Amino acid sequence: PAEKRVYLFVEAEAATTTSKFPKGEFFYSKDWVVGRVLDAAAKSLQIQNTNNASTDERDKLRVFHVEGGRLLEFNEKVGTSLASGNTIVLLRGVGPAVPDLIEC
């Protein structure tokens, strides 16, 4: 339904990603989590997504919220983290949204 949509600008960061389409405008459900948006956006931009196949952080895609100035967690709800008109950038190999302080 239209009232559940969040309209976003989605870009693929050129230095770490080769995509057939470098950017696009898409809408997603407010009820989706960021990980699902990542999967859909990567498919729409035709970016190779190896997040489920690789354990190496350098291979993984992450979602950067431009207006929020931060990486989003895969389990965050779209409706609470993003608003229509926002821009997200798909980045590869930037590490987790929050560093694991136990590993440091």
C-alpha positions as CSV (number, residue, x, y, z in Angstrom):
1,P,0.0,0.0,0.0
2,A,1.1,3.6,-0.8
3,E,1.0,4.7,2.9
4,K,3.5,2.0,3.8
5,R,6.1,3.1,1.2
6,V,9.4,4.9,1.8
7,Y,10.9,6.4,-1.3
8,L,14.7,6.4,-1.4
9,F,17.6,7.4,-3.6
10,V,20.0,4.4,-3.8
11,E,23.6,4.7,-5.0
12,A,26.4,2.2,-5.5
13,E,29.7,3.6,-4.3
14,A,32.0,3.4,-7.3
15,A,35.3,2.6,-5.7
16,T,34.1,-0.6,-4.1
17,T,31.3,-1.8,-6.3
18,T,30.8,-2.5,-9.9
19,S,27.2,-2.1,-10.9
20,K,25.3,-2.0,-14.1
21,F,23.3,1.0,-12.8
22,P,25.2,3.3,-10.5
23,K,22.0,4.8,-8.9
24,G,18.3,4.7,-8.9
25,E,15.1,5.8,-7.1
26,F,13.1,3.0,-5.5
27,F,10.4,2.5,-2.8
28,Y,10.4,-0.1,0.0
29,S,7.9,-1.0,2.7
30,K,8.3,0.7,6.1
31,D,7.9,-2.7,7.7
32,W,11.0,-4.1,6.0
33,V,14.4,-4.4,7.7
34,V,17.5,-2.8,6.3
35,G,18.9,-6.2,5.3
36,R,15.9,-6.9,3.0
37,V,16.3,-3.4,1.5
38,L,20.0,-4.1,0.9
39,D,19.1,-7.3,-1.0
40,A,16.4,-5.6,-3.1
41,A,18.6,-2.6,-3.9
42,A,21.6,-4.7,-4.9
43,K,19.3,-6.7,-7.2
44,S,17.8,-3.5,-8.7
45,L,21.3,-2.0,-9.3
46,Q,22.6,-5.4,-10.4
47,I,25.4,-5.4,-7.8
48,Q,26.9,-8.7,-6.8
49,N,25.7,-9.4,-3.2
50,T,27.8,-12.1,-1.4
51,N,26.7,-11.2,2.1
52,N,25.1,-14.7,2.7
53,A,28.0,-16.5,1.0
54,S,31.1,-14.9,2.5
55,T,32.4,-14.5,6.1
56,D,35.0,-12.0,5.0
57,E,33.9,-8.5,5.9
58,R,35.7,-7.1,2.9
59,D,33.2,-8.9,0.6
60,K,30.1,-7.7,2.4
61,L,27.8,-4.9,1.4
62,R,26.6,-2.4,4.0
63,V,24.0,0.4,3.8
64,F,25.1,3.9,4.6
65,H,22.4,6.5,5.4
66,V,23.6,9.8,4.0
67,E,21.3,12.1,6.0
68,G,21.9,10.1,9.2
69,G,25.7,10.0,8.6
70,R,26.0,6.3,9.7
71,L,25.9,2.7,8.6
72,L,22.6,1.0,9.3
73,E,22.3,-2.3,11.1
74,F,20.7,-5.1,9.0
75,N,17.9,-5.6,11.5
76,E,16.8,-1.9,11.7
77,K,13.2,-1.2,10.5
78,V,13.1,1.0,7.4
79,G,10.2,3.0,8.9
80,T,12.1,4.0,12.0
81,S,15.5,4.7,10.3
82,L,14.7,6.2,7.0
83,A,12.3,8.8,5.5
84,S,11.1,9.4,2.0
85,G,13.6,11.4,0.0
86,N,16.6,10.1,1.9
87,T,19.7,8.7,0.2
88,I,21.4,5.4,1.0
89,V,24.7,4.2,-0.5
90,L,25.7,0.6,-0.8
91,L,29.3,0.2,0.3
92,R,31.5,-2.9,0.2
93,G,34.1,-3.8,2.8
94,V,33.5,-1.0,5.3
95,G,33.0,-3.3,8.3
96,P,30.1,-3.7,10.7
97,A,27.9,-0.7,11.7
98,V,29.1,-0.9,15.2
99,P,32.7,-2.3,15.9
100,D,32.9,-5.3,18.2
101,L,34.7,-3.8,21.2
102,I,35.5,-7.3,22.6
103,E,37.6,-8.0,19.6
104,C,39.6,-4.8,20.0
